[in-house]
């Protein structure tokens, strides 16, 4: 075997090792523990040196602990000298964790030794809690106070407070745990019941649940207080908002509570009328809703509320297909409201009303004069596409084709550009653009590249530790260590080498939002309108395969397109793991706790708000849900995406109302602005990811599900959330 063959074989084995180790860590983090053990065992056999072997052994030990095999975990741990000294605290912590789980009598001594050596490490808080749990008296109290004086998480603070309460017989502190941190495991261990609390404490407990995004539990307690005659206008107002906006379960009850709250002075008359308008709209009593919105305006409601009330004057009849009735309200809105986000929606509603009324020339005038100058793919692109459709309906095929070509030229790689290209092919046999049918603009995302050989020895050693911590799943520590050397590393790299490095490091330390933001700032001017072989890497930085190892294993596990996961992440949070929306949707893929609790039961995995921000947990729940939606909507990605945003029941209801409509019309007939925009933007993201990463055949298969020629209206009945 010659030297070249040996080199190629070594590279192949290293790539196989890297893949197996990364998949094993991802499977561990997404709680697919048997698969993780298999992947990590394979990686162990392929490890190129003792350092890599020790890291994989550490991951195997973590896997065994999570799988309830603590003694096997102890055996799997690497020898103390096999890891770099900087990683020793992680290995010793996992040893202690395994010994505690195995009820090893030496566990307490190992924990004390750990705290003596690594009392300032990122694992110290958890170690103090593990040591304190079985203890009583002064030592338990001291450890609990040390945790409370640090910067613990919410759950850690609650547990430390409970340990301190038990150690000092502080019953008041125990009640505080139950009231102030009701969503934590510690609260359940206090031995207290809600029946033990005063009405004031119950109200505080409800507020704490609300602040922890558990709106259902907050509502349950408040409803119980009301049922037990602990009534006030303020509580009525909170229950009204809960029924209407938070739990969103009963607009009729919201109306009842609004009446009480308004009479008691808990809210003003104008605001009460506005909220009644929302409640009647949810009940589909549109005439009464419009009346309440008019009343709110007459009573002097101001600011954004006034704009919304005016908006709904037109939207309510529009939603019921009463286009002639809606048009005067749209004109009134456009005359009075010159600058507002809702203005573009009203322009569209006016143009679409005219289009549906077959007043095509008037619709074209609105498209050309009012919408196209606003720019962007969802406003101007939509106007160009539907302007083309209007010209086609008028029999002006030349203008129809010209307008479709405008979409493709000005907004390539977008939802409306794909629709326009498909129309031109159907009408005139025009070939589809190369970004739909042609080869990808270059190789797929490059393999990880770590520039150790380009750096001074001490800097390379520090960067190697960044990789070590990332490889064993200690992403926060990896981020901290890279931040300390980032400028020194990056100033030594230029051009495409710098872009490739940023893709590598931000994937390793799980900072895709930072990569996205940097790419938008540093590389957007270099990317061009459509990726080319010369610019593909710039596009890959702007459209990162975020949390790639996690997304990849979950896409295979639940049989959905991997690129769909990235597209959902981009639209939901711009890849930001700590994102919280105005509706309390949590994490990088933005799931509300109410849905997460349903998914938790299906997966048999506990739901906890704090751990839900961890990308492994967040993706596990959300990808499972995406898979159920994809089955429910017969593989039609655009409607499954709309359902992910707006709920499956709503999208199924809209589709049932318009059964038989072609794809382009059905999407426009989704009445929720956010849901309609959402599914079109997700489609746009998928078009771009597909051009970057899929060959022609794979892309064609994806397009069959993303832009089906005929909509399948025979959706399922399994998903009602």
C-alpha positions as CSV (number, residue, x, y, z in Angstrom):
1,X,0.0,0.0,0.0
2,X,1.7,3.3,-1.1
3,X,1.8,6.5,0.9
4,X,-1.0,8.2,-1.0
5,X,-3.3,5.3,-0.4
6,X,-2.5,5.3,3.3
7,X,-3.1,9.0,3.5
8,X,-6.5,8.7,1.8
9,X,-7.4,5.8,4.1
10,X,-6.4,7.8,7.2
11,X,-8.6,10.7,6.0
12,X,-11.5,8.4,5.4
13,X,-11.2,6.8,8.8
14,X,-10.9,10.2,10.5
15,X,-14.0,11.5,8.7
16,X,-15.9,8.4,9.7
17,X,-14.7,8.8,13.3
18,X,-15.7,12.5,13.4
19,X,-19.2,11.7,12.0
20,X,-19.8,8.8,14.4
21,X,-18.7,10.9,17.4
22,X,-20.8,13.9,16.4
23,X,-23.8,11.8,15.8
24,X,-23.4,10.0,19.1
25,X,-23.3,13.3,21.0
26,X,-26.3,14.5,19.1
27,X,-28.2,11.3,19.9
28,X,-27.3,11.6,23.5
29,X,-28.5,15.2,23.7
30,X,-31.8,14.2,21.9
31,X,-32.3,11.3,24.3
32,X,-31.9,8.5,21.7
33,X,-29.7,6.7,24.1
34,X,-29.3,3.3,22.5
35,X,-28.5,4.9,19.2
36,X,-26.0,7.1,21.0
37,X,-24.3,4.1,22.5
38,X,-24.0,2.4,19.1
39,X,-22.6,5.5,17.4
40,X,-20.1,6.3,20.2
41,X,-19.0,2.6,20.4
42,X,-18.2,2.8,16.7
43,X,-16.3,6.1,17.2
44,X,-14.3,4.5,20.0
45,X,-13.1,1.8,17.6
46,X,-12.0,4.5,15.1
47,X,-10.5,7.0,17.5
48,X,-7.2,8.2,15.9
49,X,-5.4,8.9,19.2
50,X,-5.8,8.7,23.0
51,X,-7.1,12.2,23.4
52,X,-10.0,11.5,21.0
53,X,-10.6,8.1,22.5
54,X,-10.8,9.6,26.0
55,X,-13.4,12.2,24.9
56,X,-15.5,9.5,23.3
57,X,-15.2,7.4,26.5
58,X,-16.5,10.4,28.5
59,X,-19.5,10.6,26.2
60,X,-20.2,6.9,26.6
61,X,-20.1,7.4,30.4
62,X,-22.6,10.3,30.1
63,X,-24.8,8.1,27.9
64,X,-24.8,5.3,30.5
65,X,-25.7,7.7,33.3
66,X,-28.7,9.0,31.3
67,X,-29.7,5.4,30.5
68,X,-29.7,4.4,34.1
69,X,-26.5,2.3,33.9
70,X,-24.3,4.2,36.4
71,X,-21.9,1.3,37.1
72,X,-21.2,0.9,33.4
73,X,-20.6,4.6,33.3
74,X,-18.0,4.4,36.0
75,X,-16.2,1.6,34.0
76,X,-16.4,3.7,30.8
77,X,-14.8,6.8,32.2
78,X,-11.3,7.5,30.7
79,X,-8.2,7.4,32.9
80,X,-7.6,10.7,34.6
81,X,-4.4,11.4,32.6
82,X,-6.0,10.6,29.2
83,X,-7.7,14.0,29.0
84,X,-6.1,17.5,28.9
85,X,-5.9,18.9,32.5
86,X,-8.4,21.6,31.6
87,X,-11.1,18.8,31.0
88,X,-10.4,17.0,34.2
89,X,-13.3,18.7,36.1
90,X,-15.8,17.4,33.6
91,X,-14.6,13.8,33.9
92,X,-14.5,14.1,37.7
93,X,-18.0,15.6,37.8
94,X,-19.4,12.7,35.6
95,X,-17.6,10.2,37.9
96,X,-19.3,11.8,40.9
97,X,-22.7,11.9,39.2
98,X,-22.4,8.2,38.3
99,X,-21.4,7.2,41.8
100,X,-24.4,9.1,43.3
101,X,-26.7,7.4,40.9
102,X,-25.1,4.0,41.8
103,X,-25.5,4.8,45.5
104,X,-21.8,4.3,45.9
105,X,-20.8,5.0,49.6
106,X,-17.7,6.9,48.3
107,X,-19.8,9.4,46.3
108,X,-19.8,12.0,49.0
109,X,-16.0,12.0,49.3
110,X,-15.6,12.3,45.6
111,X,-18.0,15.3,45.6
112,X,-16.1,16.9,48.4
113,X,-12.8,16.3,46.6
114,X,-14.3,17.8,43.4
115,X,-15.3,21.0,45.2
116,X,-11.9,21.3,46.8
117,X,-10.2,21.1,43.4
118,X,-12.9,22.7,41.1
119,X,-15.0,24.8,43.4
120,X,-15.1,27.6,40.8
121,X,-15.9,25.5,37.8
122,X,-19.1,25.6,35.8
123,X,-20.1,22.3,37.4
124,X,-19.7,23.5,41.0
125,X,-23.3,24.5,41.6
126,X,-24.6,21.1,40.5
127,X,-21.9,19.4,42.6
128,X,-22.9,21.4,45.7
129,X,-26.5,20.4,45.2
130,X,-25.7,16.7,44.8
131,X,-23.6,16.8,47.9
132,X,-26.2,18.7,50.0
133,X,-29.2,16.6,49.1
134,X,-28.7,13.7,51.6
135,X,-27.2,16.0,54.3
136,X,-28.7,17.7,57.2
137,X,-27.7,20.6,59.5
138,X,-24.9,23.0,59.1
139,X,-23.1,21.5,56.1
140,X,-26.3,21.3,54.0
141,X,-27.1,24.9,55.0
142,X,-23.6,26.1,54.0
143,X,-23.7,24.4,50.7
144,X,-27.2,25.7,50.0
145,X,-26.1,29.3,50.8
146,X,-23.1,28.9,48.5
147,X,-25.5,28.0,45.7
148,X,-27.8,30.9,46.4
149,X,-24.9,33.3,46.5
150,X,-23.8,32.2,43.1
151,X,-25.8,32.6,39.9
152,X,-27.9,29.5,39.9
153,X,-30.7,28.7,37.4
154,X,-34.3,29.0,38.5
155,X,-34.5,25.2,39.3
156,X,-31.2,25.3,41.1
157,X,-32.2,28.3,43.2
158,X,-35.4,26.5,44.2
159,X,-33.6,23.4,45.2
160,X,-31.0,25.2,47.2
161,X,-33.8,27.2,49.0
162,X,-35.6,23.9,49.8
163,X,-32.3,22.3,51.2
164,X,-31.7,25.4,53.3
165,X,-35.3,25.3,54.6
166,X,-35.0,21.7,55.6
167,X,-31.6,22.2,57.2
168,X,-32.8,25.2,59.3
169,X,-36.4,24.1,59.8
170,X,-37.5,27.3,58.1
171,X,-41.2,26.7,57.2
172,X,-41.6,30.1,55.8
173,X,-38.8,29.5,53.3
174,X,-40.4,26.2,52.3
175,X,-43.6,28.0,51.6
176,X,-41.7,30.5,49.5
177,X,-40.3,27.6,47.4
178,X,-43.9,26.3,46.8
179,X,-45.2,29.8,46.0
180,X,-42.4,31.5,44.1
181,X,-41.0,28.5,42.1
182,X,-44.1,26.4,41.6
183,X,-42.9,24.9,38.3
184,X,-39.7,23.4,39.7
185,X,-39.1,19.9,41.0
186,X,-38.3,21.4,44.4
187,X,-41.8,22.8,44.8
188,X,-43.2,19.3,44.4
189,X,-40.9,18.1,47.1
190,X,-42.0,20.6,49.8
191,X,-44.9,18.4,50.9
192,X,-47.2,21.4,50.7
193,X,-50.5,21.5,48.8
194,X,-52.4,24.5,47.4
195,X,-55.1,23.9,50.1
196,X,-52.4,24.9,52.6
197,X,-52.0,28.4,51.1
198,X,-53.8,31.6,51.8
199,X,-55.7,33.4,48.9
200,X,-52.9,35.9,48.7
201,X,-50.3,33.1,48.4
202,X,-52.4,31.3,45.8
203,X,-52.5,34.5,43.8
204,X,-48.7,34.9,44.0
205,X,-48.3,31.2,43.0
206,X,-50.5,31.9,40.0
207,X,-48.4,34.9,39.1
208,X,-45.2,32.8,39.4
209,X,-46.6,30.1,37.0
210,X,-47.5,32.9,34.6
211,X,-44.0,34.3,34.7
212,X,-42.7,30.8,34.0
213,X,-44.9,30.7,30.9
214,X,-47.2,28.1,32.3
215,X,-50.4,30.0,31.5
216,X,-52.6,26.9,32.0
217,X,-51.6,26.4,35.6
218,X,-51.8,30.2,36.3
219,X,-55.3,30.1,34.9
220,X,-56.3,27.1,36.9
221,X,-55.4,28.7,40.2
222,X,-57.1,32.0,39.3
223,X,-60.3,30.2,38.2
224,X,-60.2,28.3,41.5
225,X,-59.9,31.6,43.4
226,X,-62.9,33.0,41.5
227,X,-64.9,29.9,42.2
228,X,-64.1,30.1,45.9
229,X,-65.5,33.7,46.0
230,X,-62.1,35.4,46.1
231,X,-63.3,37.9,43.5
232,X,-62.2,41.3,42.3
233,X,-62.3,43.3,39.1
234,X,-58.6,42.8,38.7
235,X,-58.9,39.1,38.8
236,X,-61.8,39.2,36.4
237,X,-59.6,41.2,34.0
238,X,-56.8,38.6,34.3
239,X,-59.3,35.8,33.7
240,X,-60.7,37.6,30.7
241,X,-57.2,38.0,29.1
242,X,-56.4,34.4,29.9
243,X,-59.5,33.1,28.1
244,X,-59.0,35.4,25.2
245,X,-55.2,35.6,24.7
246,X,-53.1,33.3,26.9
247,X,-55.0,30.0,27.3
248,X,-57.3,31.1,24.5
249,X,-60.0,28.6,25.3
250,X,-63.3,30.4,25.8
251,X,-64.1,33.8,24.3
252,X,-67.7,33.6,25.8
253,X,-66.3,33.5,29.3
254,X,-63.9,36.3,28.3
255,X,-66.9,38.4,27.5
256,X,-68.4,37.6,30.9
257,X,-65.3,38.6,32.8
258,X,-64.7,41.7,30.7
259,X,-68.2,42.9,31.8
260,X,-67.3,42.5,35.4
261,X,-63.8,44.0,35.0
262,X,-65.1,47.0,33.2
263,X,-67.9,47.6,35.7
264,X,-65.3,47.5,38.5
265,X,-62.9,49.9,36.8
266,X,-60.2,47.4,36.1
267,X,-59.9,48.7,32.5
268,X,-61.3,51.6,30.6
269,X,-64.4,51.5,28.4
270,X,-62.5,51.9,25.2
271,X,-60.1,49.0,26.0
272,X,-63.0,46.9,27.1
273,X,-64.8,47.5,23.7
274,X,-61.6,46.7,21.8
275,X,-61.2,43.4,23.7
276,X,-64.9,42.5,23.2
277,X,-64.3,43.0,19.5
278,X,-61.6,40.4,19.6
279,X,-63.8,38.0,21.6
280,X,-66.7,38.4,19.2
281,X,-64.4,37.9,16.2
282,X,-63.2,34.6,17.7
283,X,-66.8,33.6,18.1
284,X,-67.3,34.4,14.3
285,X,-69.9,37.0,15.4
286,X,-68.4,39.5,13.0
287,X,-71.2,42.1,12.9
288,X,-71.1,42.4,16.7
289,X,-67.2,42.5,16.6
290,X,-67.3,45.3,14.1
291,X,-69.8,47.2,16.3
292,X,-67.4,46.9,19.3
293,X,-64.4,48.1,17.3
294,X,-66.5,51.1,16.1
295,X,-67.4,51.7,19.8
296,X,-63.7,51.5,20.8
297,X,-62.8,54.2,18.2
298,X,-65.7,56.4,19.2
299,X,-64.6,56.1,22.9
300,X,-61.2,57.4,21.9
301,X,-59.0,54.4,21.8
302,X,-55.6,55.5,20.5
303,X,-52.3,54.5,19.2
304,X,-51.8,51.0,17.8
305,X,-55.2,49.8,19.3
306,X,-57.0,52.5,17.1
307,X,-55.1,51.3,14.0
308,X,-56.0,47.7,14.7
309,X,-59.7,48.6,15.3
310,X,-59.8,50.4,11.9
311,X,-58.0,47.4,10.3
312,X,-60.7,45.0,11.6
313,X,-63.5,47.1,10.2
314,X,-62.4,45.9,6.8
315,X,-60.9,42.6,7.6
316,X,-64.0,41.1,9.2
317,X,-66.2,41.3,6.1
318,X,-63.2,40.4,4.0
319,X,-62.6,37.2,5.9
320,X,-66.2,36.2,5.2
321,X,-65.7,36.9,1.5
322,X,-67.8,40.0,1.6
323,X,-65.4,41.9,-0.6
324,X,-67.7,44.7,-1.8
325,X,-68.5,45.5,1.8
326,X,-64.8,45.5,2.9
327,X,-63.5,47.8,0.1
328,X,-64.8,51.1,1.6
329,X,-63.2,50.3,4.9
330,X,-59.9,49.5,3.2
331,X,-60.0,52.9,1.5
332,X,-60.8,54.7,4.7
333,X,-57.9,52.9,6.5
334,X,-55.5,53.8,3.7
335,X,-56.6,57.4,3.7
336,X,-56.1,57.8,7.5
337,X,-53.2,55.5,8.2
338,X,-50.1,56.6,6.2
339,X,-47.4,54.7,8.1
340,X,-48.0,51.4,9.8
341,X,-47.1,47.7,9.4
342,X,-50.7,46.9,8.8
343,X,-50.9,49.2,5.8
344,X,-49.3,46.6,3.4
345,X,-51.8,44.0,4.6
346,X,-54.7,46.4,3.8
347,X,-53.2,47.1,0.4
348,X,-53.1,43.4,-0.3
349,X,-56.6,42.8,1.0
350,X,-57.9,45.5,-1.3
351,X,-56.1,44.2,-4.3
352,X,-57.1,40.6,-3.6
353,X,-60.7,41.7,-3.1
354,X,-60.7,43.3,-6.5
355,X,-59.0,40.2,-8.0
356,X,-61.6,37.9,-6.4
357,X,-64.4,40.2,-7.7
358,X,-62.8,39.8,-11.2
359,X,-62.1,43.6,-11.3
360,X,-58.7,42.7,-12.7
361,X,-57.8,46.1,-14.1
362,X,-58.4,47.8,-10.7
363,X,-56.4,45.1,-9.0
364,X,-53.5,45.6,-11.4
365,X,-53.6,49.3,-10.6
366,X,-53.2,48.6,-6.9
367,X,-50.4,46.1,-7.5
368,X,-48.5,48.5,-9.7
369,X,-49.1,51.8,-8.0
370,X,-49.2,50.8,-4.3
371,X,-47.6,47.5,-3.7
372,X,-44.6,47.0,-6.0
373,X,-42.9,50.3,-4.8
374,X,-42.9,48.8,-1.2
375,X,-40.4,46.2,-2.3
376,X,-39.5,42.8,-0.7
377,X,-40.5,39.4,-1.9
378,X,-43.7,39.1,0.0
379,X,-45.2,42.4,-1.0
380,X,-43.8,43.4,-4.3
381,X,-43.1,39.8,-5.4
382,X,-46.7,38.9,-4.6
383,X,-48.0,41.9,-6.5
384,X,-46.0,41.0,-9.5
385,X,-47.2,37.4,-9.5
386,X,-50.9,38.2,-9.0
387,X,-50.6,41.1,-11.5
388,X,-49.4,38.5,-14.0
389,X,-52.4,36.3,-13.1
390,X,-54.8,39.2,-13.5
391,X,-53.3,40.0,-17.0
392,X,-53.7,36.3,-17.9
393,X,-57.3,36.4,-16.8
394,X,-57.8,39.4,-19.1
395,X,-56.4,37.4,-22.0
396,X,-53.2,39.6,-22.2
397,X,-50.7,36.7,-22.3
398,X,-47.8,39.0,-23.2
399,X,-48.2,41.2,-20.2
400,X,-48.9,38.2,-18.0
401,X,-45.6,36.6,-19.0
402,X,-43.7,39.9,-18.6
403,X,-45.0,40.3,-15.0
404,X,-44.0,36.8,-14.2
405,X,-40.5,37.4,-15.5
406,X,-40.3,40.5,-13.3
407,X,-40.8,38.3,-10.2
408,X,-38.1,35.8,-11.3
409,X,-35.7,38.6,-12.2
410,X,-36.1,40.8,-9.2
411,X,-36.8,38.2,-6.5
412,X,-35.1,34.9,-7.5
413,X,-35.0,32.1,-5.0
414,X,-38.3,33.1,-3.4
415,X,-41.8,31.6,-3.1
416,X,-43.4,33.8,-5.7
417,X,-40.5,33.3,-8.1
418,X,-41.1,29.6,-8.0
419,X,-44.8,30.0,-8.6
420,X,-44.1,32.4,-11.5
421,X,-41.6,30.0,-13.1
422,X,-44.1,27.1,-12.9
423,X,-46.8,29.3,-14.5
424,X,-44.5,30.3,-17.4
425,X,-43.6,26.7,-18.0
426,X,-47.3,25.7,-18.0
427,X,-48.3,28.6,-20.2
428,X,-45.4,28.9,-22.7
429,X,-43.1,25.9,-22.0
430,X,-40.5,28.3,-20.6
431,X,-37.7,26.3,-19.0
432,X,-37.5,26.6,-15.2
433,X,-34.6,28.7,-13.8
434,X,-31.3,26.9,-13.2
435,X,-31.7,27.5,-9.4
436,X,-34.6,25.1,-9.6
437,X,-33.3,22.5,-12.0
438,X,-29.6,23.1,-12.4
439,X,-26.6,21.8,-10.4
440,X,-25.8,23.2,-7.0
441,X,-23.5,26.2,-7.2
442,X,-20.6,24.3,-5.6
443,X,-19.8,21.6,-3.3
444,X,-22.1,21.2,-0.2
445,X,-21.0,22.9,3.0
446,X,-17.3,22.2,3.5
447,X,-16.1,19.7,6.1
448,X,-14.9,21.3,9.4
449,X,-11.6,22.9,9.0
450,X,-9.5,23.7,12.1
451,X,-6.5,25.9,11.3
452,X,-4.2,24.6,14.0
453,X,-1.2,24.6,11.6
454,X,-1.8,28.3,10.8
455,X,-1.5,29.4,14.4
456,X,1.3,30.0,16.9
457,X,1.7,26.9,19.1
458,X,0.2,28.5,22.3
459,X,-2.8,29.8,20.3
460,X,-3.3,26.5,18.6
461,X,-3.3,24.7,22.0
462,X,-6.0,27.1,23.3
463,X,-8.1,26.5,20.1
464,X,-7.7,22.8,20.5
465,X,-9.2,23.1,23.9
466,X,-12.2,24.9,22.4
467,X,-12.7,21.9,20.1
468,X,-12.3,19.5,23.0
469,X,-15.0,21.2,25.0
470,X,-17.3,21.4,22.0
471,X,-16.7,17.7,21.2
472,X,-17.8,16.5,24.6
473,X,-21.0,18.7,24.6
474,X,-19.7,21.5,26.9
475,X,-20.8,24.1,24.4
476,X,-21.0,27.1,26.9
477,X,-17.4,26.5,28.0
478,X,-16.3,26.2,24.4
479,X,-18.0,29.5,23.6
480,X,-16.3,31.2,26.5
481,X,-12.9,29.9,25.6
482,X,-13.3,30.9,21.9
483,X,-14.4,34.4,22.7
484,X,-11.1,34.9,24.5
485,X,-9.1,34.1,21.4
486,X,-11.4,34.8,18.5
487,X,-9.8,38.0,17.3
488,X,-6.3,36.4,17.4
489,X,-7.5,33.4,15.4
490,X,-9.6,35.3,12.8
491,X,-7.1,38.0,11.9
492,X,-4.8,35.2,10.5
493,X,-7.5,34.1,8.0
494,X,-8.7,35.9,4.9
495,X,-11.3,35.5,2.2
496,X,-13.0,32.2,1.7
497,X,-10.7,30.6,4.3
498,X,-12.1,33.0,6.8
499,X,-15.7,32.2,5.8
500,X,-15.1,28.4,6.0
501,X,-13.6,28.9,9.4
502,X,-16.5,30.9,10.7
503,X,-18.9,28.2,9.4
504,X,-16.8,25.6,11.3
505,X,-16.4,27.3,14.6
506,X,-19.9,28.7,14.9
507,X,-21.3,25.2,14.2
508,X,-18.9,23.7,16.8
509,X,-19.8,26.2,19.6
510,X,-23.4,26.4,18.5
511,X,-23.7,30.1,17.8
512,X,-25.6,30.0,14.4
513,X,-27.3,33.3,15.2
514,X,-23.9,35.0,15.6
515,X,-22.8,33.5,12.3
516,X,-26.0,34.7,10.6
517,X,-25.6,38.2,11.9
518,X,-21.9,38.4,11.0
519,X,-22.6,37.1,7.5
520,X,-25.4,39.6,7.0
521,X,-23.0,42.3,8.0
522,X,-19.6,41.2,6.6
523,X,-20.6,39.1,3.5
524,X,-24.0,40.2,2.3
525,X,-22.4,42.5,-0.3
526,X,-20.3,39.6,-1.6
527,X,-23.1,37.1,-1.9
528,X,-24.9,38.4,-5.0
529,X,-28.5,37.7,-6.0
530,X,-28.1,34.0,-6.6
531,X,-25.3,31.7,-5.3
532,X,-22.5,30.8,-7.7
533,X,-19.5,28.5,-7.3
534,X,-17.5,31.6,-6.3
535,X,-20.1,32.9,-3.7
536,X,-21.7,29.7,-2.4
537,X,-19.7,29.8,0.9
538,X,-20.9,33.3,1.6
539,X,-24.5,32.0,1.2
540,X,-23.8,29.1,3.4
541,X,-22.7,31.5,6.2
542,X,-25.9,33.5,5.7
543,X,-28.0,30.3,5.6
544,X,-26.2,28.1,8.1
545,X,-27.2,24.5,8.8
546,X,-27.8,25.4,12.4
547,X,-27.3,22.8,15.1
548,X,-26.4,20.5,12.2
549,X,-25.6,17.3,14.1
550,X,-28.9,17.6,16.1
551,X,-31.0,18.4,13.0
552,X,-29.4,15.6,11.0
553,X,-30.1,12.8,13.5
554,X,-33.6,14.0,14.2
555,X,-34.5,14.3,10.5
556,X,-33.5,10.7,10.0
557,X,-35.2,9.5,13.2
558,X,-38.5,11.1,12.4
559,X,-38.3,11.0,8.6
560,X,-38.6,14.6,7.6
561,X,-36.5,16.8,5.3
562,X,-33.4,18.1,7.2
563,X,-33.5,21.4,5.3
564,X,-37.1,22.0,6.6
565,X,-35.7,22.1,10.2
566,X,-33.2,24.8,9.3
567,X,-35.9,26.8,7.5
568,X,-38.2,26.6,10.5
569,X,-35.4,27.7,12.8
570,X,-34.5,30.6,10.6
571,X,-38.1,31.9,10.4
572,X,-38.9,31.3,14.1
573,X,-35.9,32.7,15.8
574,X,-33.0,33.4,13.4
575,X,-31.4,30.4,15.0
576,X,-31.4,31.9,18.5
577,X,-31.6,29.3,21.3
578,X,-32.8,31.7,24.0
579,X,-35.6,33.2,22.0
580,X,-39.0,33.9,23.7
581,X,-41.8,35.3,21.6
582,X,-44.7,37.6,22.7
583,X,-46.9,34.4,22.8
584,X,-44.4,32.6,25.1
585,X,-43.1,30.4,22.3
586,X,-39.7,29.1,23.6
587,X,-36.3,28.3,22.2
588,X,-34.8,28.1,18.7
589,X,-37.8,26.4,17.2
590,X,-40.4,28.3,19.2
591,X,-42.9,25.9,20.8
592,X,-45.4,27.1,23.4
593,X,-45.5,25.3,26.7
594,X,-49.1,24.1,26.1
595,X,-48.0,22.2,22.9
596,X,-44.7,21.1,24.6
597,X,-46.7,19.4,27.4
598,X,-48.7,17.4,24.8
599,X,-45.5,16.4,23.0
600,X,-43.8,15.5,26.3
601,X,-46.5,12.9,26.9
602,X,-46.1,11.4,23.4
603,X,-42.3,11.2,23.7
604,X,-42.4,10.2,27.4
605,X,-39.9,12.9,28.1
606,X,-40.5,15.5,30.9
607,X,-41.0,19.1,29.9
608,X,-39.2,21.8,31.8
609,X,-39.1,25.4,30.8
610,X,-35.4,25.9,31.6
611,X,-34.1,22.8,29.9
612,X,-36.4,23.5,26.9
613,X,-34.0,26.2,25.8
614,X,-31.2,23.6,25.4
615,X,-31.2,23.0,21.6
616,X,-31.2,19.2,22.0
617,X,-34.4,19.2,23.9
618,X,-36.0,22.0,21.8
619,X,-35.3,20.3,18.5
620,X,-36.4,16.9,19.8
621,X,-39.9,18.2,20.7
622,X,-40.3,20.4,17.7
623,X,-39.0,17.9,15.1
624,X,-41.4,15.3,16.5
625,X,-44.2,17.8,16.1
626,X,-43.2,18.7,12.5
627,X,-43.2,15.0,11.6
628,X,-46.7,14.6,12.9
629,X,-47.8,17.6,10.9
630,X,-46.2,16.4,7.8
631,X,-48.1,13.1,8.0
632,X,-51.3,15.0,8.8
633,X,-51.0,17.2,5.7
634,X,-50.0,14.4,3.4
635,X,-46.4,15.5,2.9
636,X,-47.3,19.0,1.8
637,X,-44.6,21.0,3.4
638,X,-46.1,24.4,2.9
639,X,-49.4,23.6,4.8
640,X,-47.5,21.7,7.5
641,X,-45.4,24.8,8.0
642,X,-48.5,27.0,8.2
643,X,-49.9,24.6,10.8
644,X,-46.7,24.7,12.8
645,X,-47.3,28.5,13.1
646,X,-51.0,28.7,13.4
647,X,-52.1,25.3,14.7
648,X,-53.3,22.3,12.7
649,X,-57.0,22.8,13.5
650,X,-57.0,26.3,12.0
651,X,-55.2,25.4,8.8
652,X,-57.4,22.3,8.3
653,X,-60.5,24.5,8.8
654,X,-59.3,27.0,6.2
655,X,-58.5,24.3,3.8
656,X,-61.9,22.6,4.2
657,X,-63.6,25.9,3.5
658,X,-61.7,26.3,0.2
659,X,-61.4,22.7,-0.8
660,X,-60.4,22.5,-4.5
661,X,-58.5,25.8,-4.7
662,X,-55.1,25.6,-6.4
663,X,-51.9,25.9,-4.3
664,X,-51.3,29.6,-4.9
665,X,-54.9,30.6,-4.1
666,X,-55.2,28.3,-1.1
667,X,-52.1,29.9,0.5
668,X,-53.5,33.4,0.0
669,X,-56.8,32.3,1.5
670,X,-55.2,31.6,4.9
671,X,-56.7,34.5,6.8
672,X,-54.0,34.8,9.5
673,X,-51.4,37.3,8.3
674,X,-48.7,35.7,10.4
675,X,-49.5,32.1,9.3
676,X,-49.7,33.1,5.6
677,X,-46.4,35.0,5.7
678,X,-44.8,32.3,7.7
679,X,-45.4,29.4,5.3
680,X,-44.3,31.5,2.3
681,X,-41.1,32.6,4.0
682,X,-40.3,29.0,5.2
683,X,-40.8,28.0,1.5
684,X,-38.3,30.7,0.5
685,X,-35.8,29.5,3.0
686,X,-36.1,25.9,1.8
687,X,-35.7,27.0,-1.9
688,X,-32.4,28.6,-0.9
689,X,-31.2,25.8,1.3
690,X,-32.1,23.3,-1.4
691,X,-30.1,25.2,-4.1
692,X,-27.1,25.2,-1.8
693,X,-27.2,21.7,-0.6
694,X,-29.2,19.3,-2.8
695,X,-28.4,17.9,-6.2
696,X,-31.0,18.2,-9.0
697,X,-32.8,15.0,-8.3
698,X,-33.1,15.6,-4.6
699,X,-34.2,19.1,-5.2
700,X,-36.9,17.9,-7.6
701,X,-38.3,15.5,-5.0
702,X,-38.4,18.3,-2.4
703,X,-40.2,20.6,-4.8
704,X,-42.9,18.0,-5.3
705,X,-43.8,18.3,-1.6
706,X,-43.1,22.0,-1.3
707,X,-44.9,23.2,-4.4
708,X,-47.4,20.3,-5.3
709,X,-49.1,20.6,-8.6
710,X,-52.4,19.6,-7.0
711,X,-53.3,20.2,-3.4
712,X,-54.3,17.1,-1.4
713,X,-57.3,18.1,0.8
714,X,-57.6,14.7,2.4
715,X,-55.6,15.7,5.5
716,X,-55.6,13.5,8.6
717,X,-57.4,13.8,11.9
718,X,-54.7,12.8,14.4
719,X,-53.2,16.2,15.2
720,X,-55.6,18.6,16.9
721,X,-53.1,20.9,18.4
